[in-house]
Amino acid sequence: MLKAKAAQTADFPDGIPECGADALRFGLLAYTVQGRDVNLDIKRVVGYRQFCNKIWNAFKFSLTYLTTAGFDPCTVDPRLILQNPHAQSRDEWILSRLNSTIEETGAALQSYLFGVATSALHQFFLYDLCDVYLELVKPVFTNTSADNQGRVRVTQAVLYTVMEVYLRLSHPFMPYLTEELYQRLALALHTRTAASASPAESIMISSYPQPCPEWSSSVAESRMTLLKSVVNGARSVRTEYKVPNHVKADFYYSCSDADTRSAVALQAEDFCTLAKGSCLRALDPSDGVPPGCCIKVVSENLSLLVDLTGVIDAVVETQRLQKERERLLPLIDSYRRKMGAADYESKVPDAVRVTNSEKVAGYEAELEATLKALSIFEAMK
C-alpha cells in the first residue's frame, strides 16, 4: 500500500484530475485499437474531458440561434432540407460529412471497432462542425436583413439536425452528457425532436441514426476541400507578411480552370469568413499582378493574391525585411564556405553534412521569400 501511494504521488504530484465518467468511458473505448492491454495516459482522458466541454459549449452556442422566434423543429424533415432553394454549399457539405460519420460509426459498431467509432465522432465534431461549419454560420445569423431570413431558416434546420443526430450518434459513448443535452434541446424548443423516427422522452429509447442517402454529396465535399486549401493559402500569406488577424484584407484569385473558378466563386463569402477577408474577386489569368499585391500559388491552376496596400506600414515592413536579409546572408555565406572546404567530404560525418545541407536549404528559402517580400514593399513605398 505504501509503495503504491508513493508511486501515485510520483506520477501525480498534484493529484489525479477530475475527468468525469463520460470522458473516461470515451477514452477507454478509444484505447481499444491497441489490443487488450491498456497503458492509460491520464492526460489523454483529460483531453477527452475537454472534448466533452467543447460539445457542451457548441450546443450552448447553437441553442442561442435555434431558440429565436419562428423556428419550429417539428417542421424539419431532414431528408428534404437540401431541397430548399436557400440551402448553401456549406449546408450540403456538413450534412454529407454527418452522413459519412453515421456510416463509419455504424460500421465500426457492427464490427466492434470502438476505437474507429470514437475517432470518427471526434474528428467530425472538432474539425468539421466546430472548426468550419459553426464559424461559417455566424455571419448568417448576425445578418438581420429581410432578404436573409430564408437562409437563416435553412441554417437553423441544418444546425438543429446536425446537433440532434450527433447526440444520438454519440450516446453509447457518452451517455450522461448526451442525455442532458438531449433534454435541454427539447426543453429549449418546447417540443420533442422531429428528427427521430419515433420521438422519445429519453435519448436512451430513441432510434439510433441511420445513413440518409439524400445528404451524400461528393461535389459539396470536393468544393469544401478546395475552399480549405485556398483558406490555408490565405492564412499562410497573412503569417508570412505579419498581417494582424483583426485586419481584413482584399483578396483576388486567378484560375485557368472553369470548374475550379466556379467553385471558388460560389464559396467566396465563406472564404472571407474563414480567411478574415473583406472580399474575394476573380482576376483574368492574362491580367498581371495588381500593384501592392503578393501572390500565393495554391495549385497548378489556382493562385491567390492579397492586397497589402494600407494594410501594413510599408516603410516599417521594409526595414524589418532588410534586417532579416542582413541576418540571413552571413549565415548562408558561412555555411557555403564551410561546405566548400577541400576536406569537407572526407572529414565531416554524413549526418552532419546532411544537417548542414538542410540548414542551408532552409536559410536560402527564407532569403528568397524575404527578397520577394522586400521587392513588393519597396514598390509600395
C-alpha positions in Angstrom: 0.0 0.0 0.0 2.7 2.5 0.9 4.6 1.6 -2.2 1.5 2.2 -4.4 0.9 5.5 -2.7 4.4 6.6 -3.3 4.2 5.6 -6.9 0.9 7.5 -7.3 2.4 10.6 -5.7 5.4 10.5 -8.0 3.2 10.1 -11.1 0.6 12.6 -10.0 2.2 15.1 -7.6 -0.9 17.4 -7.9 -3.4 14.5 -7.7 -5.4 12.8 -10.5 -7.5 15.4 -12.3 -11.3 15.0 -12.2 -12.4 14.0 -15.7 -15.9 12.5 -15.3 -17.4 9.2 -16.3 -18.1 10.1 -20.0 -14.5 11.3 -20.6 -13.2 8.1 -19.1 -15.6 5.9 -21.0 -14.8 7.6 -24.3 -11.1 7.4 -23.6 -11.1 3.7 -22.7 -13.1 3.0 -25.9 -10.6 5.0 -27.9 -7.8 2.8 -26.5 -9.4 -0.4 -27.9 -7.4 0.0 -31.1 -4.3 -1.0 -29.1 -5.4 -4.5 -28.1 -6.4 -5.9 -24.7 -3.7 -4.2 -22.6 -4.2 -0.5 -22.0 -1.4 1.8 -20.8 -3.7 4.5 -19.7 -2.4 8.1 -20.0 -4.5 10.3 -17.8 -3.6 13.3 -20.0 -5.4 11.7 -22.9 -8.5 11.3 -20.7 -8.2 15.0 -19.7 -8.2 15.7 -23.4 -11.5 13.9 -23.8 -12.9 15.8 -20.8 -12.0 19.0 -22.8 -13.8 17.4 -25.8 -16.9 16.9 -23.6 -16.7 20.6 -22.6 -16.4 21.5 -26.3 -19.6 19.6 -27.1 -21.4 21.4 -24.2 -20.2 24.8 -25.4 -21.1 24.1 -29.0 -24.6 23.1 -28.1 -24.9 26.2 -25.9 -23.9 28.3 -28.8 -26.3 26.6 -31.2 -29.3 27.0 -28.8 -28.7 30.7 -28.9 -29.7 30.7 -32.6 -32.2 27.9 -32.5 -34.5 29.5 -29.9 -35.3 32.6 -31.9 -38.9 33.1 -32.8 -40.2 31.4 -35.8 -38.2 28.2 -35.8 -40.2 25.0 -35.1 -38.2 21.8 -35.3 -41.4 19.9 -35.9 -41.5 21.3 -39.4 -38.0 20.0 -40.2 -37.8 16.9 -42.5 -34.1 16.1 -42.6 -34.4 14.4 -45.9 -35.8 17.5 -47.6 -33.6 20.2 -46.1 -31.3 20.5 -49.1 -34.3 20.9 -51.5 -34.8 24.3 -50.1 -33.6 26.9 -52.6 -31.9 28.8 -49.8 -29.6 25.9 -49.0 -25.9 26.7 -49.4 -22.9 24.6 -50.4 -21.7 24.6 -46.7 -25.1 23.1 -45.7 -24.7 20.3 -48.3 -21.2 19.7 -47.1 -21.9 19.4 -43.4 -24.8 17.0 -43.9 -22.7 15.0 -46.3 -19.9 14.8 -43.6 -22.5 13.9 -41.0 -23.8 11.1 -43.2 -20.3 9.7 -43.7 -19.8 9.8 -39.9 -23.1 7.9 -39.4 -21.9 5.3 -41.9 -18.5 5.0 -40.4 -19.7 4.8 -36.8 -22.4 2.3 -37.6 -20.0 0.0 -39.5 -17.4 0.3 -36.6 -20.0 -0.7 -34.0 -21.2 -3.6 -36.1 -17.5 -4.8 -36.2 -16.8 -3.9 -32.5 -14.2 -1.4 -33.6 -14.9 1.1 -30.9 -11.7 3.0 -31.4 -12.6 3.6 -35.0 -16.0 4.9 -34.0 -14.7 7.3 -31.3 -12.2 8.6 -33.9 -14.9 9.3 -36.4 -17.1 11.1 -33.8 -14.1 13.1 -32.5 -12.9 14.2 -36.0 -16.3 15.2 -37.2 -17.3 17.3 -34.2 -14.0 19.2 -33.9 -12.7 19.6 -37.4 -15.9 19.7 -39.5 -18.5 21.1 -37.2 -16.7 23.4 -34.8 -13.7 24.5 -36.9 -15.6 25.1 -40.1 -19.4 25.0 -40.1 -20.1 26.8 -36.8 -17.7 29.6 -38.0 -19.4 29.8 -41.3 -22.9 30.2 -39.9 -22.1 33.1 -37.6 -22.4 35.8 -40.3 -25.7 34.2 -41.4 -27.2 34.6 -38.0 -25.9 38.1 -37.4 -27.3 39.3 -40.7 -30.8 40.6 -39.8 -31.8 41.9 -43.2 -35.2 40.7 -44.5 -33.8 39.0 -47.6 -31.5 36.8 -45.4 -34.3 35.2 -43.4 -34.7 32.3 -45.9 -31.0 31.4 -45.3 -31.4 31.8 -41.6 -34.3 29.3 -41.5 -32.4 26.7 -43.6 -29.3 27.1 -41.4 -31.4 26.6 -38.3 -32.8 23.4 -39.7 -29.4 22.1 -40.7 -27.8 23.1 -37.4 -30.7 21.5 -35.4 -30.5 18.3 -37.4 -26.7 18.0 -37.0 -26.8 18.6 -33.3 -29.8 16.3 -32.6 -28.4 13.5 -34.8 -24.9 13.8 -33.3 -26.3 13.4 -29.8 -28.0 10.2 -30.7 -25.0 9.0 -32.6 -22.5 9.5 -29.7 -24.9 8.5 -26.9 -23.4 5.0 -26.5 -20.0 6.5 -25.9 -21.1 9.5 -23.7 -24.4 8.6 -22.1 -24.6 11.2 -19.4 -23.6 14.2 -21.4 -25.8 13.3 -24.4 -28.9 12.7 -22.2 -28.5 16.0 -20.5 -28.1 17.9 -23.8 -31.0 16.0 -25.4 -33.3 17.0 -22.6 -32.1 20.7 -22.8 -32.6 20.7 -26.6 -36.2 19.5 -26.2 -36.9 21.9 -23.3 -35.5 24.9 -25.0 -37.5 24.4 -28.2 -40.7 23.4 -26.2 -41.1 20.2 -28.3 -39.8 16.8 -28.7 -37.5 16.3 -31.7 -39.0 15.7 -35.1 -35.7 14.3 -36.5 -36.1 10.9 -34.7 -38.1 8.2 -36.4 -40.1 8.0 -33.2 -39.7 11.0 -30.8 -38.8 9.7 -27.3 -38.8 11.1 -23.8 -35.2 9.9 -23.3 -32.3 9.6 -25.7 -31.9 6.1 -24.4 -35.0 4.9 -26.1 -34.7 7.0 -29.3 -33.7 5.4 -32.5 -30.0 5.2 -33.5 -29.2 7.3 -36.6 -29.2 5.6 -39.9 -27.5 6.9 -43.1 -29.5 9.3 -45.2 -28.7 8.9 -48.9 -30.2 12.4 -49.7 -27.3 14.0 -47.7 -24.4 12.4 -49.5 -22.7 14.8 -51.9 -19.2 14.2 -53.2 -19.4 17.5 -55.1 -20.0 19.5 -51.9 -17.2 17.7 -50.2 -14.7 18.4 -53.1 -15.8 22.1 -53.1 -15.0 22.4 -49.4 -11.7 20.6 -49.8 -10.8 23.3 -52.4 -12.0 26.1 -50.1 -9.9 24.8 -47.3 -6.8 24.8 -49.5 -7.5 28.4 -50.6 -8.1 29.5 -47.0 -4.8 27.8 -45.9 -3.1 29.7 -48.6 -4.6 33.0 -47.3 -3.6 32.2 -43.7 -0.1 31.4 -44.9 0.2 34.8 -46.6 -1.1 36.6 -43.5 1.5 34.8 -41.4 4.3 35.4 -43.8 3.7 39.1 -44.1 2.7 39.6 -40.5 -0.8 40.8 -41.3 -2.7 41.1 -38.0 -5.8 38.8 -37.6 -8.1 41.7 -36.9 -7.2 43.3 -40.2 -9.4 42.4 -43.2 -7.6 42.3 -46.5 -8.7 42.3 -50.1 -8.1 39.0 -51.8 -8.1 38.1 -55.5 -7.7 34.8 -57.3 -6.5 33.8 -60.8 -7.7 30.5 -62.1 -7.3 28.8 -65.5 -9.8 26.0 -64.9 -13.5 26.9 -65.3 -14.8 24.4 -62.7 -12.4 25.5 -60.1 -13.1 29.1 -60.8 -16.8 28.5 -60.4 -16.3 26.5 -57.1 -14.2 29.3 -55.6 -16.7 32.0 -56.7 -19.6 30.0 -55.2 -17.8 30.0 -51.8 -16.4 33.5 -51.8 -18.5 34.5 -48.8 -17.3 31.5 -46.8 -13.7 32.2 -47.8 -13.9 35.8 -46.4 -15.3 34.4 -43.2 -12.6 31.9 -42.6 -9.7 33.9 -44.0 -10.8 37.2 -42.5 -11.0 38.9 -45.9 -13.1 41.9 -46.9 -13.6 40.5 -50.4 -12.5 37.8 -52.9 -12.6 38.8 -56.6 -11.6 36.9 -59.7 -8.9 38.1 -62.0 -8.4 37.1 -65.6 -5.4 34.7 -66.0 -3.9 37.2 -68.5 -4.0 40.0 -66.0 -0.8 41.0 -64.3 -0.4 41.2 -60.5 -2.1 44.4 -59.3 0.1 46.9 -57.5 0.7 46.2 -53.8 -0.3 42.6 -54.1 1.6 39.5 -53.2 0.9 36.1 -54.7 0.4 32.6 -53.2 0.3 29.6 -55.5 -2.4 27.3 -54.2 -2.3 24.7 -57.0 -1.1 24.4 -60.6 -4.2 26.2 -61.9 -5.1 28.5 -59.0 -3.2 31.4 -57.5 -4.3 33.6 -54.6 -3.4 37.3 -54.3 -3.7 39.6 -51.3 -3.6 43.4 -51.5 -1.3 44.7 -48.7 -1.8 48.4 -49.6 -2.8 50.2 -46.5 -2.9 47.0 -44.5 0.6 47.3 -43.1 3.2 50.0 -42.9 5.4 49.5 -46.0 8.3 51.6 -44.5 8.4 49.6 -41.2 8.0 46.3 -43.0 10.8 47.2 -45.4 13.1 48.0 -42.5 12.2 44.7 -40.9 12.8 42.7 -44.1 16.2 44.4 -44.7 17.3 43.4 -41.2 16.2 39.8 -42.0 18.1 39.9 -45.2 21.3 41.1 -43.4 20.8 38.3 -40.9 20.5 35.5 -43.5 23.2 36.5 -45.9 26.2 35.9 -43.5 24.6 32.6 -42.3 24.4 31.3 -45.8 27.8 32.5 -46.7 29.3 30.9 -43.6 27.8 27.5 -44.3 28.7 27.7 -48.0 32.4 28.4 -47.2 32.4 25.6 -44.6 30.8 23.1 -47.1 33.2 24.2 -49.8 36.3 23.3 -47.9 38.7 20.8 -49.7 38.5 18.2 -46.9 34.7 18.7 -46.1 33.5 15.5 -47.7 36.2 13.3 -46.0 36.4 14.8 -42.5 32.7 15.8 -41.8 30.4 12.9 -40.8 27.5 12.1 -43.1 24.8 13.1 -40.6 26.4 16.5 -40.0 26.7 17.1 -43.8 23.0 16.2 -44.2 22.1 18.6 -41.4 24.2 21.4 -42.9 22.6 20.9 -46.3 19.1 21.1 -44.7 20.0 24.3 -42.8 21.4 26.0 -46.0 18.3 25.0 -47.9 16.1 26.4 -45.2 18.0 29.7 -45.0 18.0 30.1 -48.8 14.2 29.5 -48.9 13.8 32.2 -46.2 16.1 34.5 -48.1 14.1 34.0 -51.3 10.8 34.7 -49.5 12.4 37.8 -47.8 13.7 39.2 -51.1 10.4 38.7 -52.8 8.5 40.4 -50.0 11.1 43.2 -49.9 10.5 43.9 -53.6 6.8 44.2 -53.0 7.1 46.6 -50.2 9.8 48.7 -52.0 7.3 49.1 -54.8 4.5 50.1 -52.4 6.8 52.8 -51.0 
